[in-house]
Amino acid sequence: MKWKALKSPCSTPQINKKTMNGIIGACLALFAIVIARLAMLQVVQHDELSSKSSGQHSVSMKMSGLRGTIFDRTHETLAKSAARQTISLEAHEIKDPQKTIKALEPIIPLSERQRQQIRSQRGHIQLRRQAPPEISDAIKALNLPGVHMEQEGRRTYPKGTLAGALLGFTNIDDQGKAGLEQEYESYLSNKTYSIDVLRSQKQRIGLSNGNVPVEQMNGNNLELTIDSRIQQIAETALQHQIEAMQAQSGVVVVMDPRNGDLLAMAQTPIVDPNHVVSPKDHESKILTHVYEPGSIIKPLLVAGALDSGKVRTDTMFSGFGGSWRINSHKTVHDSHYVKEMNTLEVLKFSSNIGAAQIGQRMGKELYHSYLRAFGLGESTGLKSNESSGKLDPPRKWGQTHLATISYGYGLSVTAVQMARAYSAIANGGLLMQPRLVSRITDARGQTVKRFPERVLRRVISEKTAREVTKGLVMVTSDGGTGKRGRVHGYTVAGKTGTADLIDATGRYMKNRTRASFVGFAPAEDPRIVIVVTIEDPVVARSGGSVSAPVFSAIAKETLAYLGVQATTDVNAREDEEEEESDLPIEIAAQSRPWWFTNSAIGDHQLVPELKDMPLAQALAELAPLGFNIHVEGQGCVAEQTPQAGALLPHNAEITLRLNLLGEIRLKASAHHTVSEQPAQRKKPRIQNRMAPVAVSHLPKPSQHSEDEDLP
């Protein structure tokens, strides 16, 4: 019997060798295809695919901060940058060109070239730089593919023309092109960063590495020593007199002699940095324009002579009948005959003959050394392109030059140089470094750089400074050339100057002058030095007639604004001429000066100075006094009735007029109630928060010259 092996149901079927080879070949072929595809993607098409991926998901975006802000000494904003959007298109990202054109045109009109670029979907298209918010918001709401917005800063000057030439201006790229904007460009300029951002399919973007701190992008801020209120006072008074005298131009400098701080720098013609016509119009003439000073140099001459012991205050000089021939080439004249005069009377009568004699006693080397000690012939360090004036070395001086330079011809100065020199007399003999910027801060308010007060050197002794001040007070007293520079309630020390202008050939023109007045007040403890120079006045010619009244106008309101106490009897009657030269701001008949030491007299209360205060601060000042308060408008106090210094009984009414429309009524008590304004009344946009200075006509000067310093 033969046995046959039975097949187990679990046994593995035998695979044909040929079949096996086929399977292995197929697997190898598939693997080869995969490898080839990976090689294609990773090597051949790597750059193309990487570029497409980057364009779809990761983009580089420019982010810019804002240019730094310029503040005055009270932190009022003089220049600032507002964020604006620059709108552009990346044509290759546009999905529907026709839809894009149709959506954009009602908001931003497109040129034919821009339409063609959109249709071709090629290139970068800039639609609008620094677009107003209403346009950028409308474009953003469309959510169009390909639209990009980049933040830029647009410079604005909230106070319009105030200190326009001093501030300068910026171009459309927010770069400083004149004035402080240009001088401090490295500090004020903003920073621009290129940042990688992620973009979703819905065009939403996000920073891949987190936010950039704002202080790293924004520019630094300038804090000036300029006071906006004093600047406005100076500009208004100067502009009024330029018009009244039919003059060509003028400058005013107001300086604090205690520390060299410049409180105001005014010039005409005025310029508006918001509307630049020509960069030349924005030149700061106060720092770059030089001129022959005329008789305002005489106090420096007298100071040097007294300090060196070459003369005493009681040294007498002959008037030589009004004409003195010093050599065969030069005769010195005085327009008013003075038989004889002492050293201080040389200042009072502005005698050229007396000044020339003092110059001879000093000699050219000594006189030159004092002029240099007072800072003439050198830059004050305020600006890189500031003029240093002209002061020839003494080896170039002859006897004629020594005589003419003794009364202000043959040298040139700037207005700031003269303000600094007079400050050295006012503060007891110390020459200060003029200061225009007190400090620079970053976006967080932290100090980046500080400019401290700095004494450069002692020029004259305190005794000499007091003696010269006595002579300058004589100038503004009866019989002096500067009576129109008086300020009611204060003792004024000052000096007039009138210099003939030079024509194109270098000859002096007898019918065209430069009128100046420099002074300080109160003479006993000076708080301000003011330089006033007016070019080519027509109605009158002399410094005493043209410039002294401007000094008086500026000094009176500035001293009141600073809270400086009166130094003379404020109730004393002034003569008719003095009343004309007062600052044209009328004070109510019942008023007393607001700095009066007793704030309450009997059952009456003294009205405080509230002008320019925010409403909240003004209410806090008035609350303890028990007055009824009527408020018109919103913002800061522009006018108050009665004026500061009025004596009012309890429950009397005070009206405060603010610089916005509207009306609020209050009653002074422990709690003030404010009536609501009509909802439909819209608030107007503020153009200038400073209250206007009330300037009436300055006194009409006489035609004859009051100075004796013409060549």
Solvent accessible surface area in square Angstrom, and as a share of the most:
residue,aa,sasa,rsa
1,M,202,0.90
2,K,192,0.81
3,W,216,0.76
4,K,182,0.77
5,A,106,0.82
6,L,170,0.84
7,K,194,0.82
8,S,60,0.39
9,P,135,0.85
10,C,119,0.72
11,S,72,0.46
12,T,109,0.63
13,P,108,0.68
14,Q,173,0.77
15,I,107,0.54
16,N,96,0.49
17,K,162,0.69
18,K,167,0.71
19,T,72,0.42
20,M,76,0.34
21,N,88,0.45
22,G,48,0.46
23,I,91,0.46
24,I,87,0.44
25,G,35,0.34
26,A,64,0.49
27,C,79,0.48
28,L,115,0.57
29,A,54,0.42
30,L,117,0.58
31,F,129,0.54
32,A,57,0.44
33,I,114,0.58
34,V,72,0.41
35,I,83,0.42
36,A,61,0.48
37,R,132,0.48
38,L,90,0.45
39,A,48,0.37
40,M,81,0.36
41,L,56,0.28
42,Q,120,0.53
43,V,113,0.65
44,V,107,0.62
45,Q,56,0.25
46,H,92,0.41
47,D,111,0.57
48,E,91,0.41
49,L,73,0.36
50,S,55,0.36
51,S,75,0.48
52,K,109,0.46
53,S,56,0.36
54,S,55,0.35
55,G,40,0.39
56,Q,109,0.49
57,H,94,0.42
58,S,40,0.25
59,V,31,0.18
60,S,83,0.53
61,M,58,0.26
62,K,113,0.48
63,M,55,0.24
64,S,11,0.07
65,G,2,0.02
66,L,42,0.21
67,R,5,0.02
68,G,3,0.02
69,T,26,0.15
70,I,0,0.00
71,F,29,0.12
72,D,2,0.01
73,R,105,0.38
74,T,76,0.44
75,H,109,0.49
76,E,53,0.24
77,T,36,0.21
78,L,3,0.01
79,A,0,0.00
80,K,90,0.38
81,S,12,0.08
82,A,42,0.32
83,A,50,0.39
84,R,53,0.19
85,Q,41,0.18
86,T,12,0.07
87,I,0,0.00
88,S,12,0.08
89,L,0,0.00
90,E,43,0.19
91,A,0,0.00
92,H,127,0.57
93,E,37,0.17
94,I,4,0.02
95,K,157,0.67
96,D,68,0.35
97,P,29,0.18
98,Q,108,0.48
99,K,128,0.54
100,T,3,0.02
101,I,8,0.04
102,K,158,0.67
103,A,26,0.20
104,L,0,0.00
105,E,58,0.26
106,P,112,0.70
107,I,45,0.23
108,I,9,0.05
109,P,113,0.71
110,L,11,0.05
111,S,57,0.37
112,E,91,0.41
113,R,186,0.68
114,Q,35,0.15
115,R,58,0.21
116,Q,103,0.46
117,Q,50,0.22
118,I,0,0.00
119,R,113,0.41
120,S,60,0.39
121,Q,65,0.29
122,R,187,0.68
123,G,45,0.43
124,H,106,0.47
125,I,4,0.02
126,Q,93,0.41
127,L,18,0.09
128,R,93,0.34
129,R,70,0.25
130,Q,12,0.05
131,A,0,0.00
132,P,28,0.18
133,P,72,0.45
134,E,119,0.53
135,I,29,0.15
136,S,6,0.04
137,D,83,0.43
138,A,37,0.29
139,I,1,0.01
140,K,122,0.52
141,A,86,0.66
142,L,63,0.32
143,N,104,0.54
144,L,16,0.08
145,P,35,0.22
146,G,1,0.01
147,V,30,0.17
148,H,56,0.25
149,M,35,0.16
150,E,59,0.27
151,Q,61,0.27
152,E,33,0.15
153,G,4,0.04
154,R,107,0.39
155,R,23,0.08
156,T,45,0.26
157,Y,9,0.03
158,P,44,0.28
159,K,9,0.04
160,G,22,0.21
161,T,50,0.29
162,L,9,0.05
163,A,4,0.03
164,G,3,0.03
165,A,8,0.06
166,L,9,0.04
167,L,1,0.01
168,G,0,0.00
169,F,14,0.06
170,T,18,0.11
171,N,50,0.26
172,I,97,0.49
173,D,72,0.37
174,D,10,0.05
175,Q,86,0.38
176,G,8,0.07
177,K,90,0.38
178,A,10,0.08
179,G,6,0.06
180,L,8,0.04
181,E,0,0.00
182,Q,95,0.42
183,E,56,0.25
184,Y,33,0.12
185,E,48,0.22
186,S,94,0.60
187,Y,60,0.23
188,L,0,0.00
189,S,29,0.19
190,N,40,0.20
191,K,86,0.36
192,T,77,0.45
193,Y,82,0.31
194,S,82,0.53
195,I,19,0.10
196,D,80,0.41
197,V,1,0.01
198,L,96,0.48
199,R,21,0.08
200,S,52,0.34
201,Q,171,0.76
202,K,139,0.59
203,Q,60,0.27
204,R,171,0.62
205,I,88,0.45
206,G,36,0.34
207,L,54,0.27
208,S,50,0.33
209,N,128,0.66
210,G,42,0.41
211,N,133,0.68
212,V,36,0.21
213,P,60,0.38
214,V,82,0.47
215,E,59,0.27
216,Q,91,0.40
217,M,18,0.08
218,N,34,0.18
219,G,1,0.01
220,N,28,0.14
221,N,24,0.12
222,L,0,0.00
223,E,24,0.11
224,L,1,0.00
225,T,2,0.01
226,I,1,0.00
227,D,6,0.03
228,S,1,0.01
229,R,9,0.03
230,I,0,0.00
231,Q,1,0.00
232,Q,22,0.10
233,I,2,0.01
234,A,0,0.00
235,E,24,0.11
236,T,39,0.22
237,A,2,0.02
238,L,1,0.00
239,Q,55,0.24
240,H,33,0.15
241,Q,1,0.00
242,I,16,0.08
243,E,112,0.50
244,A,42,0.33
245,M,6,0.03
246,Q,116,0.52
247,A,15,0.11
248,Q,119,0.53
249,S,15,0.10
250,G,3,0.03
251,V,13,0.08
252,V,0,0.00
253,V,0,0.00
254,V,0,0.00
255,M,1,0.00
256,D,7,0.04
257,P,1,0.01
258,R,123,0.45
259,N,19,0.10
260,G,0,0.00
261,D,2,0.01
262,L,0,0.00
263,L,7,0.03
264,A,0,0.00
265,M,6,0.03
266,A,1,0.01
267,Q,16,0.07
268,T,5,0.03
269,P,84,0.53
270,I,88,0.44
271,V,19,0.11
272,D,39,0.20
273,P,5,0.03
274,N,58,0.30
275,H,134,0.60
276,V,60,0.34
277,V,135,0.78
278,S,35,0.23
279,P,86,0.54
280,K,172,0.73
281,D,68,0.35
282,H,4,0.02
283,E,82,0.37
284,S,4,0.03
285,K,62,0.26
286,I,4,0.02
287,L,5,0.02
288,T,28,0.16
289,H,77,0.35
290,V,54,0.31
291,Y,9,0.03
292,E,24,0.11
293,P,2,0.01
294,G,0,0.00
295,S,0,0.00
296,I,0,0.00
297,I,0,0.00
298,K,0,0.00
299,P,0,0.00
300,L,0,0.00
301,L,0,0.00
302,V,0,0.00
303,A,0,0.00
304,G,0,0.00
305,A,0,0.00
306,L,19,0.09
307,D,45,0.23
308,S,39,0.25
309,G,59,0.57
310,K,91,0.39
311,V,7,0.04
312,R,161,0.59
313,T,41,0.24
314,D,84,0.43
315,T,16,0.09
316,M,96,0.43
317,F,7,0.03
318,S,46,0.30
319,G,2,0.01
320,F,90,0.38
321,G,52,0.50
322,G,10,0.09
323,S,55,0.35
324,W,40,0.14
325,R,152,0.56
326,I,31,0.16
327,N,44,0.23
328,S,80,0.51
329,H,163,0.73
330,K,35,0.15
331,T,35,0.20
332,V,1,0.00
333,H,97,0.43
334,D,16,0.08
335,S,75,0.49
336,H,93,0.42
337,Y,134,0.51
338,V,28,0.16
339,K,151,0.64
340,E,100,0.45
341,M,0,0.00
342,N,38,0.19
343,T,0,0.00
344,L,17,0.08
345,E,44,0.20
346,V,0,0.00
347,L,0,0.00
348,K,36,0.15
349,F,55,0.23
350,S,0,0.00
351,S,1,0.01
352,N,1,0.00
353,I,0,0.00
354,G,0,0.00
355,A,0,0.00
356,A,0,0.00
357,Q,25,0.11
358,I,0,0.00
359,G,0,0.00
360,Q,80,0.35
361,R,119,0.43
362,M,10,0.04
363,G,23,0.22
364,K,60,0.26
365,E,108,0.49
366,L,49,0.25
367,Y,0,0.00
368,H,23,0.10
369,S,56,0.36
370,Y,28,0.11
371,L,0,0.00
372,R,95,0.35
373,A,25,0.19
374,F,0,0.00
375,G,0,0.00
376,L,1,0.00
377,G,21,0.20
378,E,43,0.19
379,S,49,0.32
380,T,2,0.01
381,G,59,0.57
382,L,19,0.09
383,K,31,0.13
384,S,101,0.65
385,N,98,0.50
386,E,16,0.07
387,S,30,0.19
388,S,44,0.29
389,G,20,0.19
390,K,115,0.49
391,L,21,0.10
392,D,29,0.15
393,P,38,0.24
394,P,28,0.17
395,R,189,0.69
396,K,126,0.54
397,W,8,0.03
398,G,40,0.39
399,Q,103,0.46
400,T,48,0.28
401,H,35,0.16
402,L,8,0.04
403,A,2,0.01
404,T,20,0.12
405,I,0,0.00
406,S,0,0.00
407,Y,2,0.01
408,G,0,0.00
409,Y,6,0.02
410,G,30,0.29
411,L,3,0.02
412,S,16,0.10
413,V,0,0.00
414,T,0,0.00
415,A,1,0.01
416,V,0,0.00
417,Q,0,0.00
418,M,0,0.00
419,A,0,0.00
420,R,3,0.01
421,A,0,0.00
422,Y,0,0.00
423,S,1,0.01
424,A,0,0.00
425,I,2,0.01
426,A,11,0.09
427,N,41,0.21
428,G,15,0.14
429,G,0,0.00
430,L,51,0.25
431,L,0,0.00
432,M,9,0.04
433,Q,39,0.17
434,P,3,0.02
435,R,38,0.14
436,L,7,0.04
437,V,5,0.03
438,S,27,0.18
439,R,62,0.22
440,I,0,0.00
441,T,4,0.02
442,D,19,0.10
443,A,43,0.33
444,R,155,0.57
445,G,39,0.38
446,Q,107,0.48
447,T,56,0.33
448,V,72,0.42
449,K,88,0.37
450,R,140,0.51
451,F,51,0.21
452,P,93,0.58
453,E,101,0.45
454,R,141,0.52
455,V,79,0.45
456,L,50,0.25
457,R,83,0.30
458,R,120,0.44
459,V,12,0.07
460,I,2,0.01
461,S,46,0.30
462,E,95,0.43
463,K,127,0.54
464,T,6,0.04
465,A,3,0.02
466,R,139,0.51
467,E,34,0.15
468,V,0,0.00
469,T,19,0.11
470,K,128,0.54
471,G,0,0.00
472,L,0,0.00
473,V,42,0.24
474,M,50,0.22
475,V,0,0.00
476,T,7,0.04
477,S,40,0.26
478,D,96,0.50
479,G,51,0.49
480,G,9,0.09
481,T,10,0.06
482,G,0,0.00
483,K,53,0.23
484,R,19,0.07
485,G,0,0.00
486,R,46,0.17
487,V,3,0.01
488,H,48,0.21
489,G,3,0.03
490,Y,13,0.05
491,T,30,0.17
492,V,4,0.02
493,A,0,0.00
494,G,0,0.00
495,K,0,0.00
496,T,0,0.00
497,G,1,0.01
498,T,1,0.00
499,A,1,0.01
500,D,1,0.00
501,L,17,0.08
502,I,83,0.42
503,D,50,0.26
504,A,115,0.89
505,T,107,0.62
506,G,49,0.47
507,R,181,0.66
508,Y,78,0.30
509,M,39,0.17
510,K,122,0.52
511,N,117,0.60
512,R,88,0.32
513,T,0,0.00
514,R,25,0.09
515,A,0,0.00
516,S,2,0.01
517,F,0,0.00
518,V,0,0.00
519,G,0,0.00
520,F,0,0.00
521,A,0,0.00
522,P,3,0.02
523,A,12,0.09
524,E,110,0.49
525,D,94,0.49
526,P,14,0.09
527,R,53,0.19
528,I,0,0.00
529,V,0,0.00
530,I,0,0.00
531,V,0,0.00
532,V,0,0.00
533,T,3,0.02
534,I,0,0.00
535,E,20,0.09
536,D,20,0.10
537,P,5,0.03
538,V,96,0.55
539,V,27,0.16
540,A,1,0.01
541,R,70,0.26
542,S,1,0.01
543,G,0,0.00
544,G,0,0.00
545,S,0,0.00
546,V,0,0.00
547,S,0,0.00
548,A,0,0.00
549,P,0,0.00
550,V,0,0.00
551,F,0,0.00
552,S,0,0.00
553,A,1,0.01
554,I,0,0.00
555,A,0,0.00
556,K,39,0.17
557,E,18,0.08
558,T,0,0.00
559,L,0,0.00
560,A,27,0.21
561,Y,74,0.28
562,L,53,0.27
563,G,29,0.28
564,V,12,0.07
565,Q,100,0.44
566,A,28,0.22
567,T,55,0.32
568,T,60,0.35
569,D,91,0.47
570,V,36,0.21
571,N,114,0.58
572,A,50,0.39
573,R,220,0.80
574,E,46,0.21
575,D,76,0.39
576,E,134,0.60
577,E,56,0.25
578,E,4,0.02
579,E,95,0.43
580,E,90,0.40
581,S,0,0.00
582,D,31,0.16
583,L,14,0.07
584,P,16,0.10
585,I,43,0.22
586,E,142,0.64
587,I,93,0.47
588,A,35,0.27
589,A,112,0.87
590,Q,87,0.39
591,S,21,0.14
592,R,90,0.33
593,P,25,0.15
594,W,60,0.21
595,W,45,0.16
596,F,63,0.26
597,T,111,0.65
598,N,86,0.44
599,S,69,0.45
600,A,50,0.39
601,I,64,0.32
602,G,81,0.78
603,D,90,0.47
604,H,64,0.29
605,Q,29,0.13
606,L,12,0.06
607,V,0,0.00
608,P,30,0.19
609,E,52,0.23
610,L,0,0.00
611,K,60,0.25
612,D,39,0.20
613,M,36,0.16
614,P,65,0.41
615,L,35,0.17
616,A,79,0.61
617,Q,88,0.39
618,A,0,0.00
619,L,26,0.13
620,A,68,0.53
621,E,75,0.34
622,L,0,0.00
623,A,37,0.29
624,P,110,0.69
625,L,30,0.15
626,G,28,0.27
627,F,0,0.00
628,N,38,0.20
629,I,3,0.02
630,H,17,0.08
631,V,0,0.00
632,E,55,0.25
633,G,1,0.01
634,Q,37,0.16
635,G,25,0.24
636,C,13,0.08
637,V,1,0.00
638,A,15,0.11
639,E,100,0.45
640,Q,17,0.08
641,T,70,0.41
642,P,19,0.12
643,Q,64,0.28
644,A,9,0.07
645,G,0,0.00
646,A,0,0.00
647,L,33,0.17
648,L,18,0.09
649,P,60,0.38
650,H,92,0.41
651,N,103,0.53
652,A,21,0.16
653,E,106,0.47
654,I,0,0.00
655,T,18,0.10
656,L,0,0.00
657,R,88,0.32
658,L,15,0.07
659,N,41,0.21
660,L,28,0.14
661,L,128,0.64
662,G,13,0.12
663,E,73,0.33
664,I,15,0.08
665,R,137,0.50
666,L,13,0.07
667,K,115,0.49
668,A,13,0.10
669,S,58,0.37
670,A,97,0.75
671,H,154,0.69
672,H,56,0.25
673,T,104,0.61
674,V,85,0.49
675,S,61,0.40
676,E,167,0.75
677,Q,54,0.24
678,P,65,0.41
679,A,107,0.83
680,Q,149,0.66
681,R,122,0.44
682,K,180,0.76
683,K,151,0.64
684,P,60,0.38
685,R,208,0.76
686,I,71,0.36
687,Q,134,0.59
688,N,60,0.31
689,R,104,0.38
690,M,20,0.09
691,A,3,0.03
692,P,105,0.66
693,V,15,0.09
694,A,66,0.51
695,V,37,0.21
696,S,60,0.39
697,H,159,0.71
698,L,15,0.07
699,P,11,0.07
700,K,164,0.69
701,P,7,0.05
702,S,36,0.23
703,Q,124,0.55
704,H,111,0.50
705,S,28,0.18
706,E,32,0.14
707,D,1,0.01
708,E,10,0.04
709,D,0,0.00
710,L,42,0.21
711,P,41,0.26
